[in-house]
Amino acid sequence: MANTNWLEEAKGISKSVTNKYTVIMGKIGTSKTTSAGTYPKPMLYITVAKDGGGIVLKGYSDDEIKFLDITSDNPLDQAYVNGKNTPKSSYTKIFEILTELKENCPFKTVVIDTATAIQEDLVKFLEAYKGGKKLNEGEWGTVGKLMSSMVDLLAELSQKDTEYVSIMHIKEHKLSDSTTGQEYIEYVPKMTLNNGSTFLEKANNVMYSCRKTVLNKQGSPEVKFLMYIGSHPYIDTKLRLPNGEKLDKGLYIEDFTFDKFQKIIKENDFEPKVTVVEPENPFKNDEEEIETKKEESKDW
């Protein structure tokens, strides 16, 4: 067997592989699915364990969007207990769908809504097999390996012509600065930290869908649906530009669409178009009132 001359295999950097894998994450009801629905058609929309918000996509035609509603089988159902069929988790079903798409993908976009539900549904499926017992450390390790394999497949598939979008719910994670000791809240995918990080690491773009108070043209506060792109101090968002340009700061996009996003990148127009009103502490007045009541109670 001849030895490979690796230096002869080296290619120009312009041939380096990138992907079209995007994560859109945010709290419930922040227009994540609506934003994903603006991606190129035809689209395959996969909703997991009834966790997605696909009803907002009903304005599109059947030719534009096809959907699959995926949930785990119940291994306790009599058909599976008798051994007539093999139950499958939603994870297994989605992995089979992605493998099928690897052979033939007639879609320009594939959306998974929500990717965070895959872990939750898989854990419920495995615990049902154990008679309701919680997973042990080794079994959680298996869950981590399975999720990592799925993300690797998503990243591989998105190196071709199809856009892949994972919609993810988020949760608050409290952190502490190792230097100052100051605590702060970071938003992370609603799953284990390791599994959530795996999804974000392999994505080309990670965006944050949210509701924020902005100043309208008259200078008055108004609540808007926004999409945050670029780096953020408390959320692992990112934007990889085509030629490796560095985006110094992130920005909010109002009425996000895929076409608007592509136009911003093409024209290198990253100047903020909205002014967000960021309260220092939305509960400040409540906290002051609580402290006042504490002091008053001491007097008694």
Residue pairs with C-beta under 8 A, 6 or more apart in sequence:
17 159
18 159
18 204
18 240
19 155
19 158
19 159
19 164
19 202
19 203
19 204
20 158
20 159
20 160
20 161
20 162
20 163
20 164
20 204
21 154
21 155
21 158
21 164
21 165
21 166
21 202
21 203
21 204
21 205
22 163
22 164
22 165
22 166
22 203
22 204
22 205
22 206
22 207
23 115
23 165
23 166
23 167
23 168
23 189
23 199
23 200
23 203
23 205
23 206
23 207
24 32
24 35
24 36
24 165
24 166
24 167
24 168
24 207
24 209
24 227
25 32
25 167
25 168
25 169
25 170
25 187
25 189
25 206
25 207
25 208
25 209
25 235
26 32
26 169
26 170
26 208
26 209
26 210
27 169
27 170
27 210
28 169
29 211
30 209
30 210
30 211
30 225
31 209
31 225
31 256
32 53
32 113
32 167
32 209
33 52
33 53
33 54
33 56
33 57
33 111
33 113
33 167
34 53
34 56
34 57
34 225
35 207
35 209
35 227
35 256
35 257
36 109
36 111
36 113
36 165
36 167
37 43
37 45
37 56
37 57
37 60
37 65
37 111
38 256
38 257
38 258
38 259
39 108
39 109
39 111
39 163
39 165
39 258
40 108
40 109
40 163
40 258
41 60
41 64
41 65
41 108
41 109
42 63
42 64
42 65
42 66
42 106
42 107
42 108
42 109
43 60
43 64
43 65
43 66
43 107
43 108
43 109
43 110
43 111
44 65
44 66
44 67
44 68
44 101
44 107
44 109
44 110
44 111
45 52
45 54
45 57
45 65
45 66
45 67
45 68
45 111
45 113
46 67
46 68
46 70
46 94
46 97
46 110
46 111
46 112
46 113
47 54
47 67
47 68
47 69
47 70
47 113
48 70
48 71
48 90
48 94
48 112
48 113
48 114
48 115
48 117
48 118
48 121
49 70
49 71
49 72
49 90
49 117
49 120
49 121
50 69
50 71
51 113
51 114
51 116
51 117
51 169
52 113
52 114
52 117
52 167
53 113
54 67
54 113
57 65
57 67
66 107
68 97
70 90
70 93
70 94
70 97
71 90
71 121
72 87
72 88
72 89
72 90
72 91
72 93
72 121
72 122
72 124
72 125
73 80
73 87
73 88
73 89
73 125
74 80
74 87
74 128
75 81
75 87
75 125
75 128
75 129
76 128
77 87
79 85
80 86
80 87
87 125
89 121
89 122
89 125
89 126
90 117
90 118
90 121
90 122
90 125
91 118
91 121
91 122
91 125
91 146
91 147
91 150
94 112
94 118
94 150
95 149
95 150
95 153
98 150
98 153
98 154
98 157
99 153
101 107
101 110
101 157
101 162
102 153
102 156
102 157
105 157
105 160
105 162
107 162
108 161
108 162
108 163
109 162
109 163
109 164
109 165
110 157
110 162
110 163
110 164
110 165
111 164
111 165
111 166
111 167
112 118
112 164
112 165
112 166
112 167
113 167
114 166
114 167
114 168
114 169
115 166
115 167
115 168
115 189
115 199
116 168
116 169
116 189
116 190
116 191
116 196
117 169
118 147
118 150
119 143
119 147
119 191
119 192
119 195
120 191
122 143
122 146
123 135
123 143
126 135
126 139
126 143
127 133
127 134
127 135
135 143
140 192
143 192
143 195
144 192
144 194
144 195
144 198
147 191
147 195
147 198
147 199
148 195
148 198
151 198
151 199
151 201
151 202
152 202
154 164
154 166
154 202
155 202
155 203
157 164
158 164
158 204
163 258
166 199
166 203
168 189
168 190
168 191
168 196
168 199
169 189
169 190
170 187
170 188
170 189
170 190
171 187
171 188
171 189
171 190
172 185
172 186
172 187
173 185
173 186
173 187
173 188
173 193
174 183
174 184
174 185
174 186
175 183
175 184
175 185
175 186
176 182
176 183
176 184
177 183
177 184
184 234
185 234
186 234
186 235
186 236
187 208
187 234
187 235
188 196
188 197
188 236
189 195
189 196
189 199
189 200
190 196
197 236
200 206
200 236
200 238
203 238
204 240
205 229
205 238
205 239
205 240
206 236
206 237
206 238
207 227
207 228
207 229
207 237
207 256
208 227
208 228
208 232
208 235
208 237
209 225
209 226
209 227
209 228
209 256
210 225
210 226
210 227
210 228
211 223
211 224
211 225
211 226
212 223
212 224
212 226
212 252
212 276
212 277
212 278
213 221
213 222
213 223
213 224
213 276
213 277
213 279
214 221
214 222
214 223
214 224
214 226
214 252
214 254
214 274
214 275
214 276
214 277
215 221
215 222
215 274
215 275
215 277
216 222
221 277
224 254
224 274
225 254
225 255
225 256
226 252
226 253
226 254
226 256
226 274
226 276
227 252
227 253
227 256
227 261
228 235
228 237
228 250
228 251
228 252
228 253
229 237
229 239
229 250
229 251
229 253
229 261
229 264
230 237
230 238
230 239
230 247
230 249
230 250
230 251
230 270
231 237
231 238
231 239
231 247
231 249
231 250
232 250
237 250
239 247
239 250
241 247
241 265
242 265
245 268
247 270
249 270
251 270
251 271
251 272
251 273
252 272
252 273
252 274
252 276
253 260
253 261
253 264
253 273
254 273
254 274
263 269
264 270
281 287
